Amino acid sequence: MGELKKRTAERTACVCREWRRSLETAKGLGKYDVKLLTVAAGWHTTVICNPQGGLFTFGCGTYGVLGHGGEESELVPRLVEALAGKKVVGAAAAHTHTAV
């Protein structure tokens, strides 16, 4: 069990580093200025909630797990527009789905 906890902590740290790098790229392009509330990591996806209730996703879009209406992959965090106007308070991600 100790090894699983260590791997989970390493994965979380990796996701946070990648998210920060992706966010810096997006900010450089003038796309986002997002403060982080929570982060969930799936198989090849990342889900981010901000304090205003917005939900952002990026990564592999297979099976539509990113929630953008298709299966396109996203390299930088993108707002899930289908939930615009709603206050998201948390999310979870797994291999083939994202739960909000």
C-alpha positions as CSV (number, residue, x, y, z in Angstrom):
1,M,0.0,0.0,0.0
2,G,2.9,2.4,0.7
3,E,4.1,2.0,-3.0
4,L,0.6,2.9,-4.3
5,K,0.5,6.0,-2.1
6,K,4.0,7.0,-3.4
7,R,3.0,6.5,-7.0
8,T,-0.2,8.5,-6.5
9,A,1.7,11.4,-4.9
10,E,4.2,11.3,-7.8
11,R,1.4,11.3,-10.4
12,T,-0.3,14.2,-8.6
13,A,2.9,16.2,-8.6
14,C,3.4,15.5,-12.3
15,V,-0.1,16.6,-13.1
16,C,0.4,19.8,-11.2
17,R,3.6,20.6,-13.0
18,E,2.1,19.8,-16.4
19,W,-1.0,21.9,-15.6
20,R,1.2,24.9,-14.5
21,R,3.3,24.6,-17.7
22,S,0.1,24.3,-19.9
23,L,-1.5,27.3,-18.0
24,E,1.7,29.4,-18.6
25,T,1.5,28.6,-22.3
26,A,-2.2,29.5,-22.4
27,K,-1.6,32.8,-20.5
28,G,1.2,33.6,-22.9
29,L,-1.3,33.3,-25.7
30,G,-3.7,35.5,-23.8
31,K,-6.3,32.8,-23.3
32,Y,-6.6,32.2,-19.6
33,D,-6.1,33.7,-16.2
34,V,-7.4,30.9,-13.9
35,K,-7.0,30.4,-10.2
36,L,-6.9,26.7,-9.2
37,L,-9.5,25.2,-6.8
38,T,-9.2,21.5,-7.4
39,V,-7.5,19.2,-9.9
40,A,-8.4,15.6,-10.8
41,A,-6.3,13.4,-13.0
42,G,-7.7,10.7,-15.2
43,W,-5.8,8.2,-17.5
44,H,-4.7,10.8,-20.0
45,T,-6.9,13.8,-18.9
46,T,-6.9,16.5,-16.3
47,V,-9.9,18.3,-14.9
48,I,-9.6,21.6,-13.1
49,C,-12.2,23.5,-11.1
50,N,-11.7,27.2,-10.4
51,P,-13.1,29.2,-7.4
52,Q,-15.8,30.8,-9.7
53,G,-17.2,27.3,-10.5
54,G,-15.8,27.0,-13.9
55,L,-14.7,23.6,-15.2
56,F,-11.6,23.3,-17.4
57,T,-10.3,20.1,-19.1
58,F,-7.3,19.1,-21.2
59,G,-5.5,16.0,-22.4
60,C,-6.7,13.2,-24.6
61,G,-10.3,13.7,-25.8
62,T,-11.0,10.0,-26.7
63,Y,-14.6,9.0,-25.9
64,G,-15.5,12.6,-25.4
65,V,-14.1,12.6,-21.8
66,L,-13.2,16.3,-22.0
67,G,-16.8,17.4,-22.4
68,H,-16.2,19.7,-25.4
69,G,-18.6,17.9,-27.7
70,G,-16.1,15.8,-29.6
71,E,-13.1,13.6,-29.3
72,E,-10.4,16.3,-30.0
73,S,-7.5,16.4,-27.6
74,E,-6.6,19.7,-25.9
75,L,-3.1,20.7,-25.0
76,V,-4.1,23.6,-22.7
77,P,-6.9,23.9,-20.2
78,R,-10.2,24.7,-22.0
79,L,-13.4,25.8,-20.4
80,V,-16.2,23.3,-20.7
81,E,-18.8,25.6,-22.3
82,A,-21.7,23.2,-21.8
83,L,-21.4,24.0,-18.1
84,A,-21.1,27.7,-18.4
85,G,-23.3,29.5,-15.9
86,K,-23.3,26.5,-13.6
87,K,-21.2,26.4,-10.4
88,V,-19.1,23.3,-10.5
89,V,-17.8,22.3,-7.0
90,G,-15.8,19.2,-7.8
91,A,-15.0,16.6,-10.5
92,A,-13.4,13.2,-10.9
93,A,-11.6,11.7,-13.8
94,A,-10.9,8.1,-14.8
95,H,-9.9,6.1,-17.9
96,T,-13.0,6.6,-20.1
97,H,-15.1,9.2,-18.2
98,T,-15.2,12.4,-16.3
99,A,-17.8,13.0,-13.5
100,V,-18.9,16.4,-12.4
